[in-house]
Amino acid sequence: MRQPTFLLALLLIGATLCSPARAQSPCSHHLLVSGYFSSSIAIFDACSGAFIRQLDSSGRISGPQAMRLNSDGRLYIVSEGNDRILRYDARTYEYIDTFAQLGASFDPTGLDFGPDDDVYVGSYGTSTVVRLNGQTGAQVATVLPSNSGLRGVDNGLGFGPDGLLYVPGYDSDSIARINPVSGAVQASFVAPRSGGLNETRGILFEPGGQTFL
């Protein structure tokens, strides 16, 4: 069984970047950090690192995983502990709604927005990736089936610059690649243990989009 890390996702929100020359001015960016075991999203000043506040102290968030900022100004939080996708206003941090209530033991981890404006969510519990209607949150399709060979979808799930969806498998030590248009699945795009991979979790594309870490 995987061991969740304390700091699972970082998200920078703001309008203009803070530079050393402006260090004495109010910082225009916030840094949001999800804490799995604290069931909280902590907000920090992105220039000084000073703690500002918790995103939500109502108990709605349980075991947060990935966070994503949508183009509509809404912040999406994956709450694994209660199988929910929550939405907040990225400007005011006010709670908006529960975008999706997923099935028991779905254990959502990763989330990203597709070129079709739908929402793609990974399930650690079922080793699947599902597509949710971007407006209603209703499940539209399963784009990675449970029998693909990839096991334990983790929070680094995301679309690459090529428009394809890359999915880390924590328990299979591998990466799958999915074409959301054709539905084609390469379940072992990066084969298990390739290059010494062990408990695969995060994926980062380097500048140019030709290589990823």
C-alpha positions as CSV (number, residue, x, y, z in Angstrom):
1,M,0.0,0.0,0.0
2,R,1.3,3.4,-0.9
3,Q,2.4,5.9,1.8
4,P,0.9,9.4,1.0
5,T,3.4,12.3,1.5
6,F,2.6,15.2,3.7
7,L,2.9,17.8,1.0
8,L,1.2,16.4,-2.1
9,A,0.6,19.3,-4.3
10,L,1.8,22.9,-4.8
11,L,-0.2,25.5,-6.6
12,L,0.9,29.1,-7.3
13,I,-2.0,31.6,-7.7
14,G,-1.6,35.2,-8.6
15,A,-1.5,37.9,-11.3
16,T,2.2,39.0,-11.5
17,L,5.4,37.4,-10.3
18,C,7.2,38.7,-7.2
19,S,10.8,39.7,-7.8
20,P,13.6,40.5,-5.2
21,A,13.4,44.2,-6.1
22,R,9.7,44.2,-5.0
23,A,10.3,42.2,-1.8
24,Q,9.1,45.1,0.3
25,S,5.8,45.4,-1.6
26,P,2.8,43.2,-0.9
27,C,3.2,39.9,-2.7
28,S,0.8,39.3,-5.5
29,H,1.1,35.5,-5.4
30,H,-0.1,32.8,-2.9
31,L,1.3,29.3,-2.6
32,L,-1.2,26.6,-1.8
33,V,0.0,23.3,-0.3
34,S,-2.1,20.2,0.3
35,G,-1.5,18.2,3.4
36,Y,-2.8,14.7,3.2
37,F,-2.6,13.8,6.9
38,S,-3.7,17.3,8.1
39,S,-6.7,17.2,5.7
40,S,-6.0,20.8,4.9
41,I,-4.9,23.2,2.2
42,A,-2.5,25.7,3.6
43,I,-2.1,29.1,2.0
44,F,1.3,30.8,2.1
45,D,2.7,34.2,0.9
46,A,4.7,33.1,-2.2
47,C,7.3,35.8,-1.7
48,S,8.1,35.4,2.0
49,G,6.8,31.9,2.7
50,A,4.8,33.2,5.6
51,F,1.6,31.2,6.5
52,I,-1.6,33.2,5.8
53,R,-4.5,30.9,6.5
54,Q,-6.2,27.6,5.8
55,L,-8.3,27.3,2.6
56,D,-11.2,25.7,4.5
57,S,-11.6,24.9,8.2
58,S,-15.1,23.4,7.9
59,G,-14.1,19.8,7.6
60,R,-15.1,19.4,3.9
61,I,-11.6,18.5,2.8
62,S,-10.3,15.0,3.7
63,G,-7.0,13.7,2.6
64,P,-6.4,16.3,-0.2
65,Q,-4.4,15.2,-3.2
66,A,-4.1,17.1,-6.5
67,M,-5.2,20.8,-6.9
68,R,-5.9,22.4,-10.3
69,L,-6.8,25.9,-11.3
70,N,-9.3,26.0,-14.2
71,S,-9.5,28.8,-16.8
72,D,-12.9,29.7,-15.3
73,G,-11.3,31.0,-12.1
74,R,-12.3,28.0,-10.0
75,L,-9.9,25.9,-7.9
76,Y,-10.5,22.2,-8.0
77,I,-9.5,20.1,-5.0
78,V,-9.3,16.3,-5.0
79,S,-10.5,15.2,-1.6
80,E,-9.6,11.5,-1.5
81,G,-10.8,10.7,2.0
82,N,-14.5,11.4,1.2
83,D,-14.3,10.6,-2.6
84,R,-15.1,14.2,-3.6
85,I,-14.0,16.9,-6.1
86,L,-14.5,20.2,-4.4
87,R,-14.5,23.7,-6.0
88,Y,-13.5,27.0,-4.6
89,D,-13.3,30.6,-6.0
90,A,-9.6,31.1,-6.8
91,R,-9.8,34.8,-6.1
92,T,-11.7,34.9,-2.8
93,Y,-11.1,31.2,-1.7
94,E,-14.8,30.9,-1.0
95,Y,-16.3,27.4,-1.2
96,I,-18.5,27.0,-4.3
97,D,-19.7,23.4,-4.3
98,T,-19.0,19.7,-4.5
99,F,-18.4,19.3,-8.2
100,A,-18.5,15.5,-8.1
101,Q,-19.3,12.8,-5.4
102,L,-17.5,9.7,-6.6
103,G,-18.2,6.1,-5.5
104,A,-17.1,4.7,-2.1
105,S,-13.5,3.4,-2.3
106,F,-12.9,5.3,-5.6
107,D,-10.1,7.1,-3.8
108,P,-9.5,10.0,-6.3
109,T,-5.9,11.2,-6.6
110,G,-5.1,13.1,-9.8
111,L,-7.1,15.5,-11.8
112,D,-6.7,17.6,-15.0
113,F,-8.8,19.4,-17.6
114,G,-8.9,18.0,-21.1
115,P,-8.9,19.8,-24.4
116,D,-12.6,18.9,-24.5
117,D,-13.2,21.0,-21.3
118,D,-14.1,17.8,-19.4
119,V,-12.5,16.8,-16.2
120,Y,-10.3,13.7,-16.0
121,V,-9.9,12.1,-12.5
122,G,-7.7,9.2,-11.5
123,S,-8.7,6.5,-9.0
124,Y,-6.2,4.9,-6.8
125,G,-8.8,2.5,-5.4
126,T,-10.0,1.1,-8.8
127,S,-6.9,1.8,-11.0
128,T,-9.1,3.7,-13.5
129,V,-9.3,7.2,-15.0
130,V,-12.8,8.6,-15.6
131,R,-14.0,11.5,-17.6
132,L,-16.5,13.8,-16.0
133,N,-18.7,16.3,-17.8
134,G,-17.0,19.7,-17.2
135,Q,-20.4,21.4,-16.5
136,T,-22.3,18.9,-14.4
137,G,-19.6,16.6,-12.9
138,A,-21.4,13.5,-14.1
139,Q,-19.3,10.6,-15.3
140,V,-19.2,10.4,-19.0
141,A,-16.7,7.6,-19.7
142,T,-13.9,5.4,-18.3
143,V,-10.8,6.2,-20.3
144,L,-8.4,3.9,-18.5
145,P,-10.0,0.6,-17.6
146,S,-9.2,-1.3,-14.4
147,N,-7.7,-4.2,-16.3
148,S,-5.2,-2.1,-18.2
149,G,-2.2,-3.4,-16.2
150,L,-1.5,0.0,-14.6
151,R,-2.2,-0.1,-10.9
152,G,-2.7,2.6,-8.3
153,V,-3.3,5.8,-10.3
154,D,-1.6,8.6,-8.5
155,N,-1.8,12.4,-8.2
156,G,0.7,13.3,-11.0
157,L,-1.9,12.6,-13.7
158,G,-1.9,15.3,-16.3
159,F,-2.1,16.4,-19.9
160,G,1.1,16.9,-21.8
161,P,1.9,19.6,-24.4
162,D,0.9,17.0,-27.0
163,G,-2.7,16.9,-25.7
164,L,-2.3,13.4,-24.4
165,L,-3.0,12.3,-20.9
166,Y,-0.1,10.8,-18.9
167,V,-1.0,8.6,-15.9
168,P,1.5,7.5,-13.2
169,G,0.9,4.0,-11.6
170,Y,2.2,4.0,-8.1
171,D,1.8,0.2,-7.6
172,S,2.8,-0.8,-11.1
173,D,5.8,1.5,-11.2
174,S,4.8,2.6,-14.7
175,I,3.2,5.3,-16.8
176,A,0.2,5.0,-19.1
177,R,-0.6,7.4,-22.0
178,I,-4.1,8.0,-23.2
179,N,-5.4,9.8,-26.4
180,P,-8.7,11.4,-25.3
181,V,-9.8,11.9,-28.9
182,S,-9.3,8.4,-30.2
183,G,-9.6,6.6,-26.9
184,A,-6.4,4.7,-27.5
185,V,-4.6,3.6,-24.4
186,Q,-0.9,2.7,-24.1
187,A,-1.0,1.1,-20.7
188,S,2.8,0.6,-20.5
189,F,4.0,3.7,-22.3
190,V,6.8,3.7,-19.7
191,A,7.2,0.0,-18.8
192,P,7.2,-1.1,-15.1
193,R,10.5,-0.3,-13.4
194,S,11.9,1.2,-16.5
195,G,14.9,3.3,-15.6
196,G,14.6,2.2,-12.0
197,L,11.1,3.7,-11.5
198,N,9.6,2.8,-8.1
199,E,6.3,3.9,-6.8
200,T,5.6,6.3,-9.7
201,R,3.8,9.5,-8.6
202,G,4.7,12.8,-10.3
203,I,5.3,13.8,-13.9
204,L,6.8,17.1,-15.1
205,F,7.4,18.1,-18.7
206,E,10.5,20.0,-19.4
207,P,10.6,23.1,-21.6
208,G,9.9,22.2,-25.2
209,G,7.7,19.3,-24.2
210,Q,9.9,16.6,-25.7
211,T,11.1,15.1,-22.4
212,F,9.5,14.6,-19.0
213,L,10.7,13.8,-15.5
